[in-house]
Amino acid sequence: MNRKSRLVSVLAALCAVLALSAARAADVKPTDEGNAEEFKGKKFDIEEKGKTAVTLAFPADKEATITVHGDKKTDVYLFVFDADGKQVAKDDSPGPDCEVKLTPKEAGKYTLEIRNLGPGATTAALKVEFGKSKDK
């Protein structure tokens, strides 16, 4: 009985360590890429079931088109979060390409998160383009 108790304790500790490691791996710290209007685009290598994120400062009342193009037949999603972590836009349609339009009411930092559901790894190209300012 003592041996079984030790084995169960070791297995429970191992499971706890693995769970904590998986939780940390799932959290991605976004890189700050500065001003969205000056952003020149960026490519990311994303493993299957992986994700990456960048933070960009967007101006108020100016429409931005954010696109992601995956290089393989993977399922890539794009999510946009405001400074409070609230999702403000997404494209979770099937396929390797995503596009969202965003017109922030207030200037601020937004996090763009790209997720690769697979199958397989992909290289995803992120691009941001701006349209005209909205008339007030």
N, C-alpha and C positions, 0 to 999 in steps of 0.2 A: 504494500500500500504506500509506503514512503517513497519508493521509487516512482510509482505512478504519479504521486503528488508533485515530485520534482519535475518530471517530464511535462506534466500539464503546465506547471509554472513557467518552465523554459519556453514551451510553445506559445503560451499567452504573451510572454515578454517579446518574443520574436514577432508575433503578429502585431503587437503594439508598435514596435520599431518600424516594421514595414508599412503600417498604416500612416504613421507620421511622415515617413519618407515619401510616400505617394502623395500625401496632401501638399507637401512642400514642392514637389515636382510639378503639381498641377497649377500652383500659383506662379504666375509669370510677372516679374517686375518690369513695367514698361520703361523703355528708354526715352529720355526727353530729347526730341528732335528739333526743338525750337519753334520758330514761326511757321505756321502752315503755308502762308503765302510765299515763303522762301524755300519750302521743302522741295528738293529736287527728285524725290522718289527714292525708293530703297527696295532691295531684294532680300528675301529671307528664306533660308533653308529650314523647312518645318517637317519634322518627323510625323509619321502617321499617329493620329490621336494627340498631336502636339499643338501648341499655340505660341504666338508671339504677340507683343504689343508695343506701341509707341504712343507718346503723348505729344500733341501739337497744340500751339496756341492759335485759336481761330478768331478772326475779327467778327464784330456784330453785324447783323443784317446784310451779309454778303454770302450768296449761295456758293457752296463748295460741292464738287462732285468727287467722291472718293471711290477709287476702283482698285480691285485686286485681280491679278491675272496669275493663275497657277499654270505651271509648265507641263503638267501631266493630267491625266483623267482622274483627278482626285476630287473629293467633295470639300470645297473651301468655303468657310463662312466669314463674314465681316460683321463685327459689332462695334458700335460707337457709344461711349459712356461720357457723361459730363463730369465736372470736377467733384460732384457729390457721389459719383459711382452709379448714377441712374442711367439706364440704357435709353438713348435718344434716337437711335437708328440701328437698323440691321438689314442684312441680306443673307438669309439662310436657305436660299433656293439651291437645288442640286447643281453640281457642276464645279468646274475649276475657276469660274469668274464671278466676281461680285461687284455691285455698284450701289452706292447710297448717295442721296443728295441731302445736304445739311445746310440750314440757314440759321445759325445761332442768333437768338434774340439779344444775347449779351456776349461780349468778348470774353474769352476764357480758354482754359486748357481742356482738351478733350482727349480721351484715350481711345485709340483705334486698335481693336483686338482681332487678330486673324487666327482662325482655327482650321486645322487640317483633319478632317474626319477619315481621310484615306479613300481608297486603299493605297498604301505606300506613302513614301515621303514625296515632297514637292518643293520647288522653288517658287515662291510667290512674290510678284512685283506689286508694290503699293505705290499709288500715284494720287496726288491731290491737285485738282484744277479749280479755278475760281471763275464765276460768272460776274454779272453786274451787281452792284449794290442795289438793295431794294429802296424805292422811294418811300419816304415817311409821310 
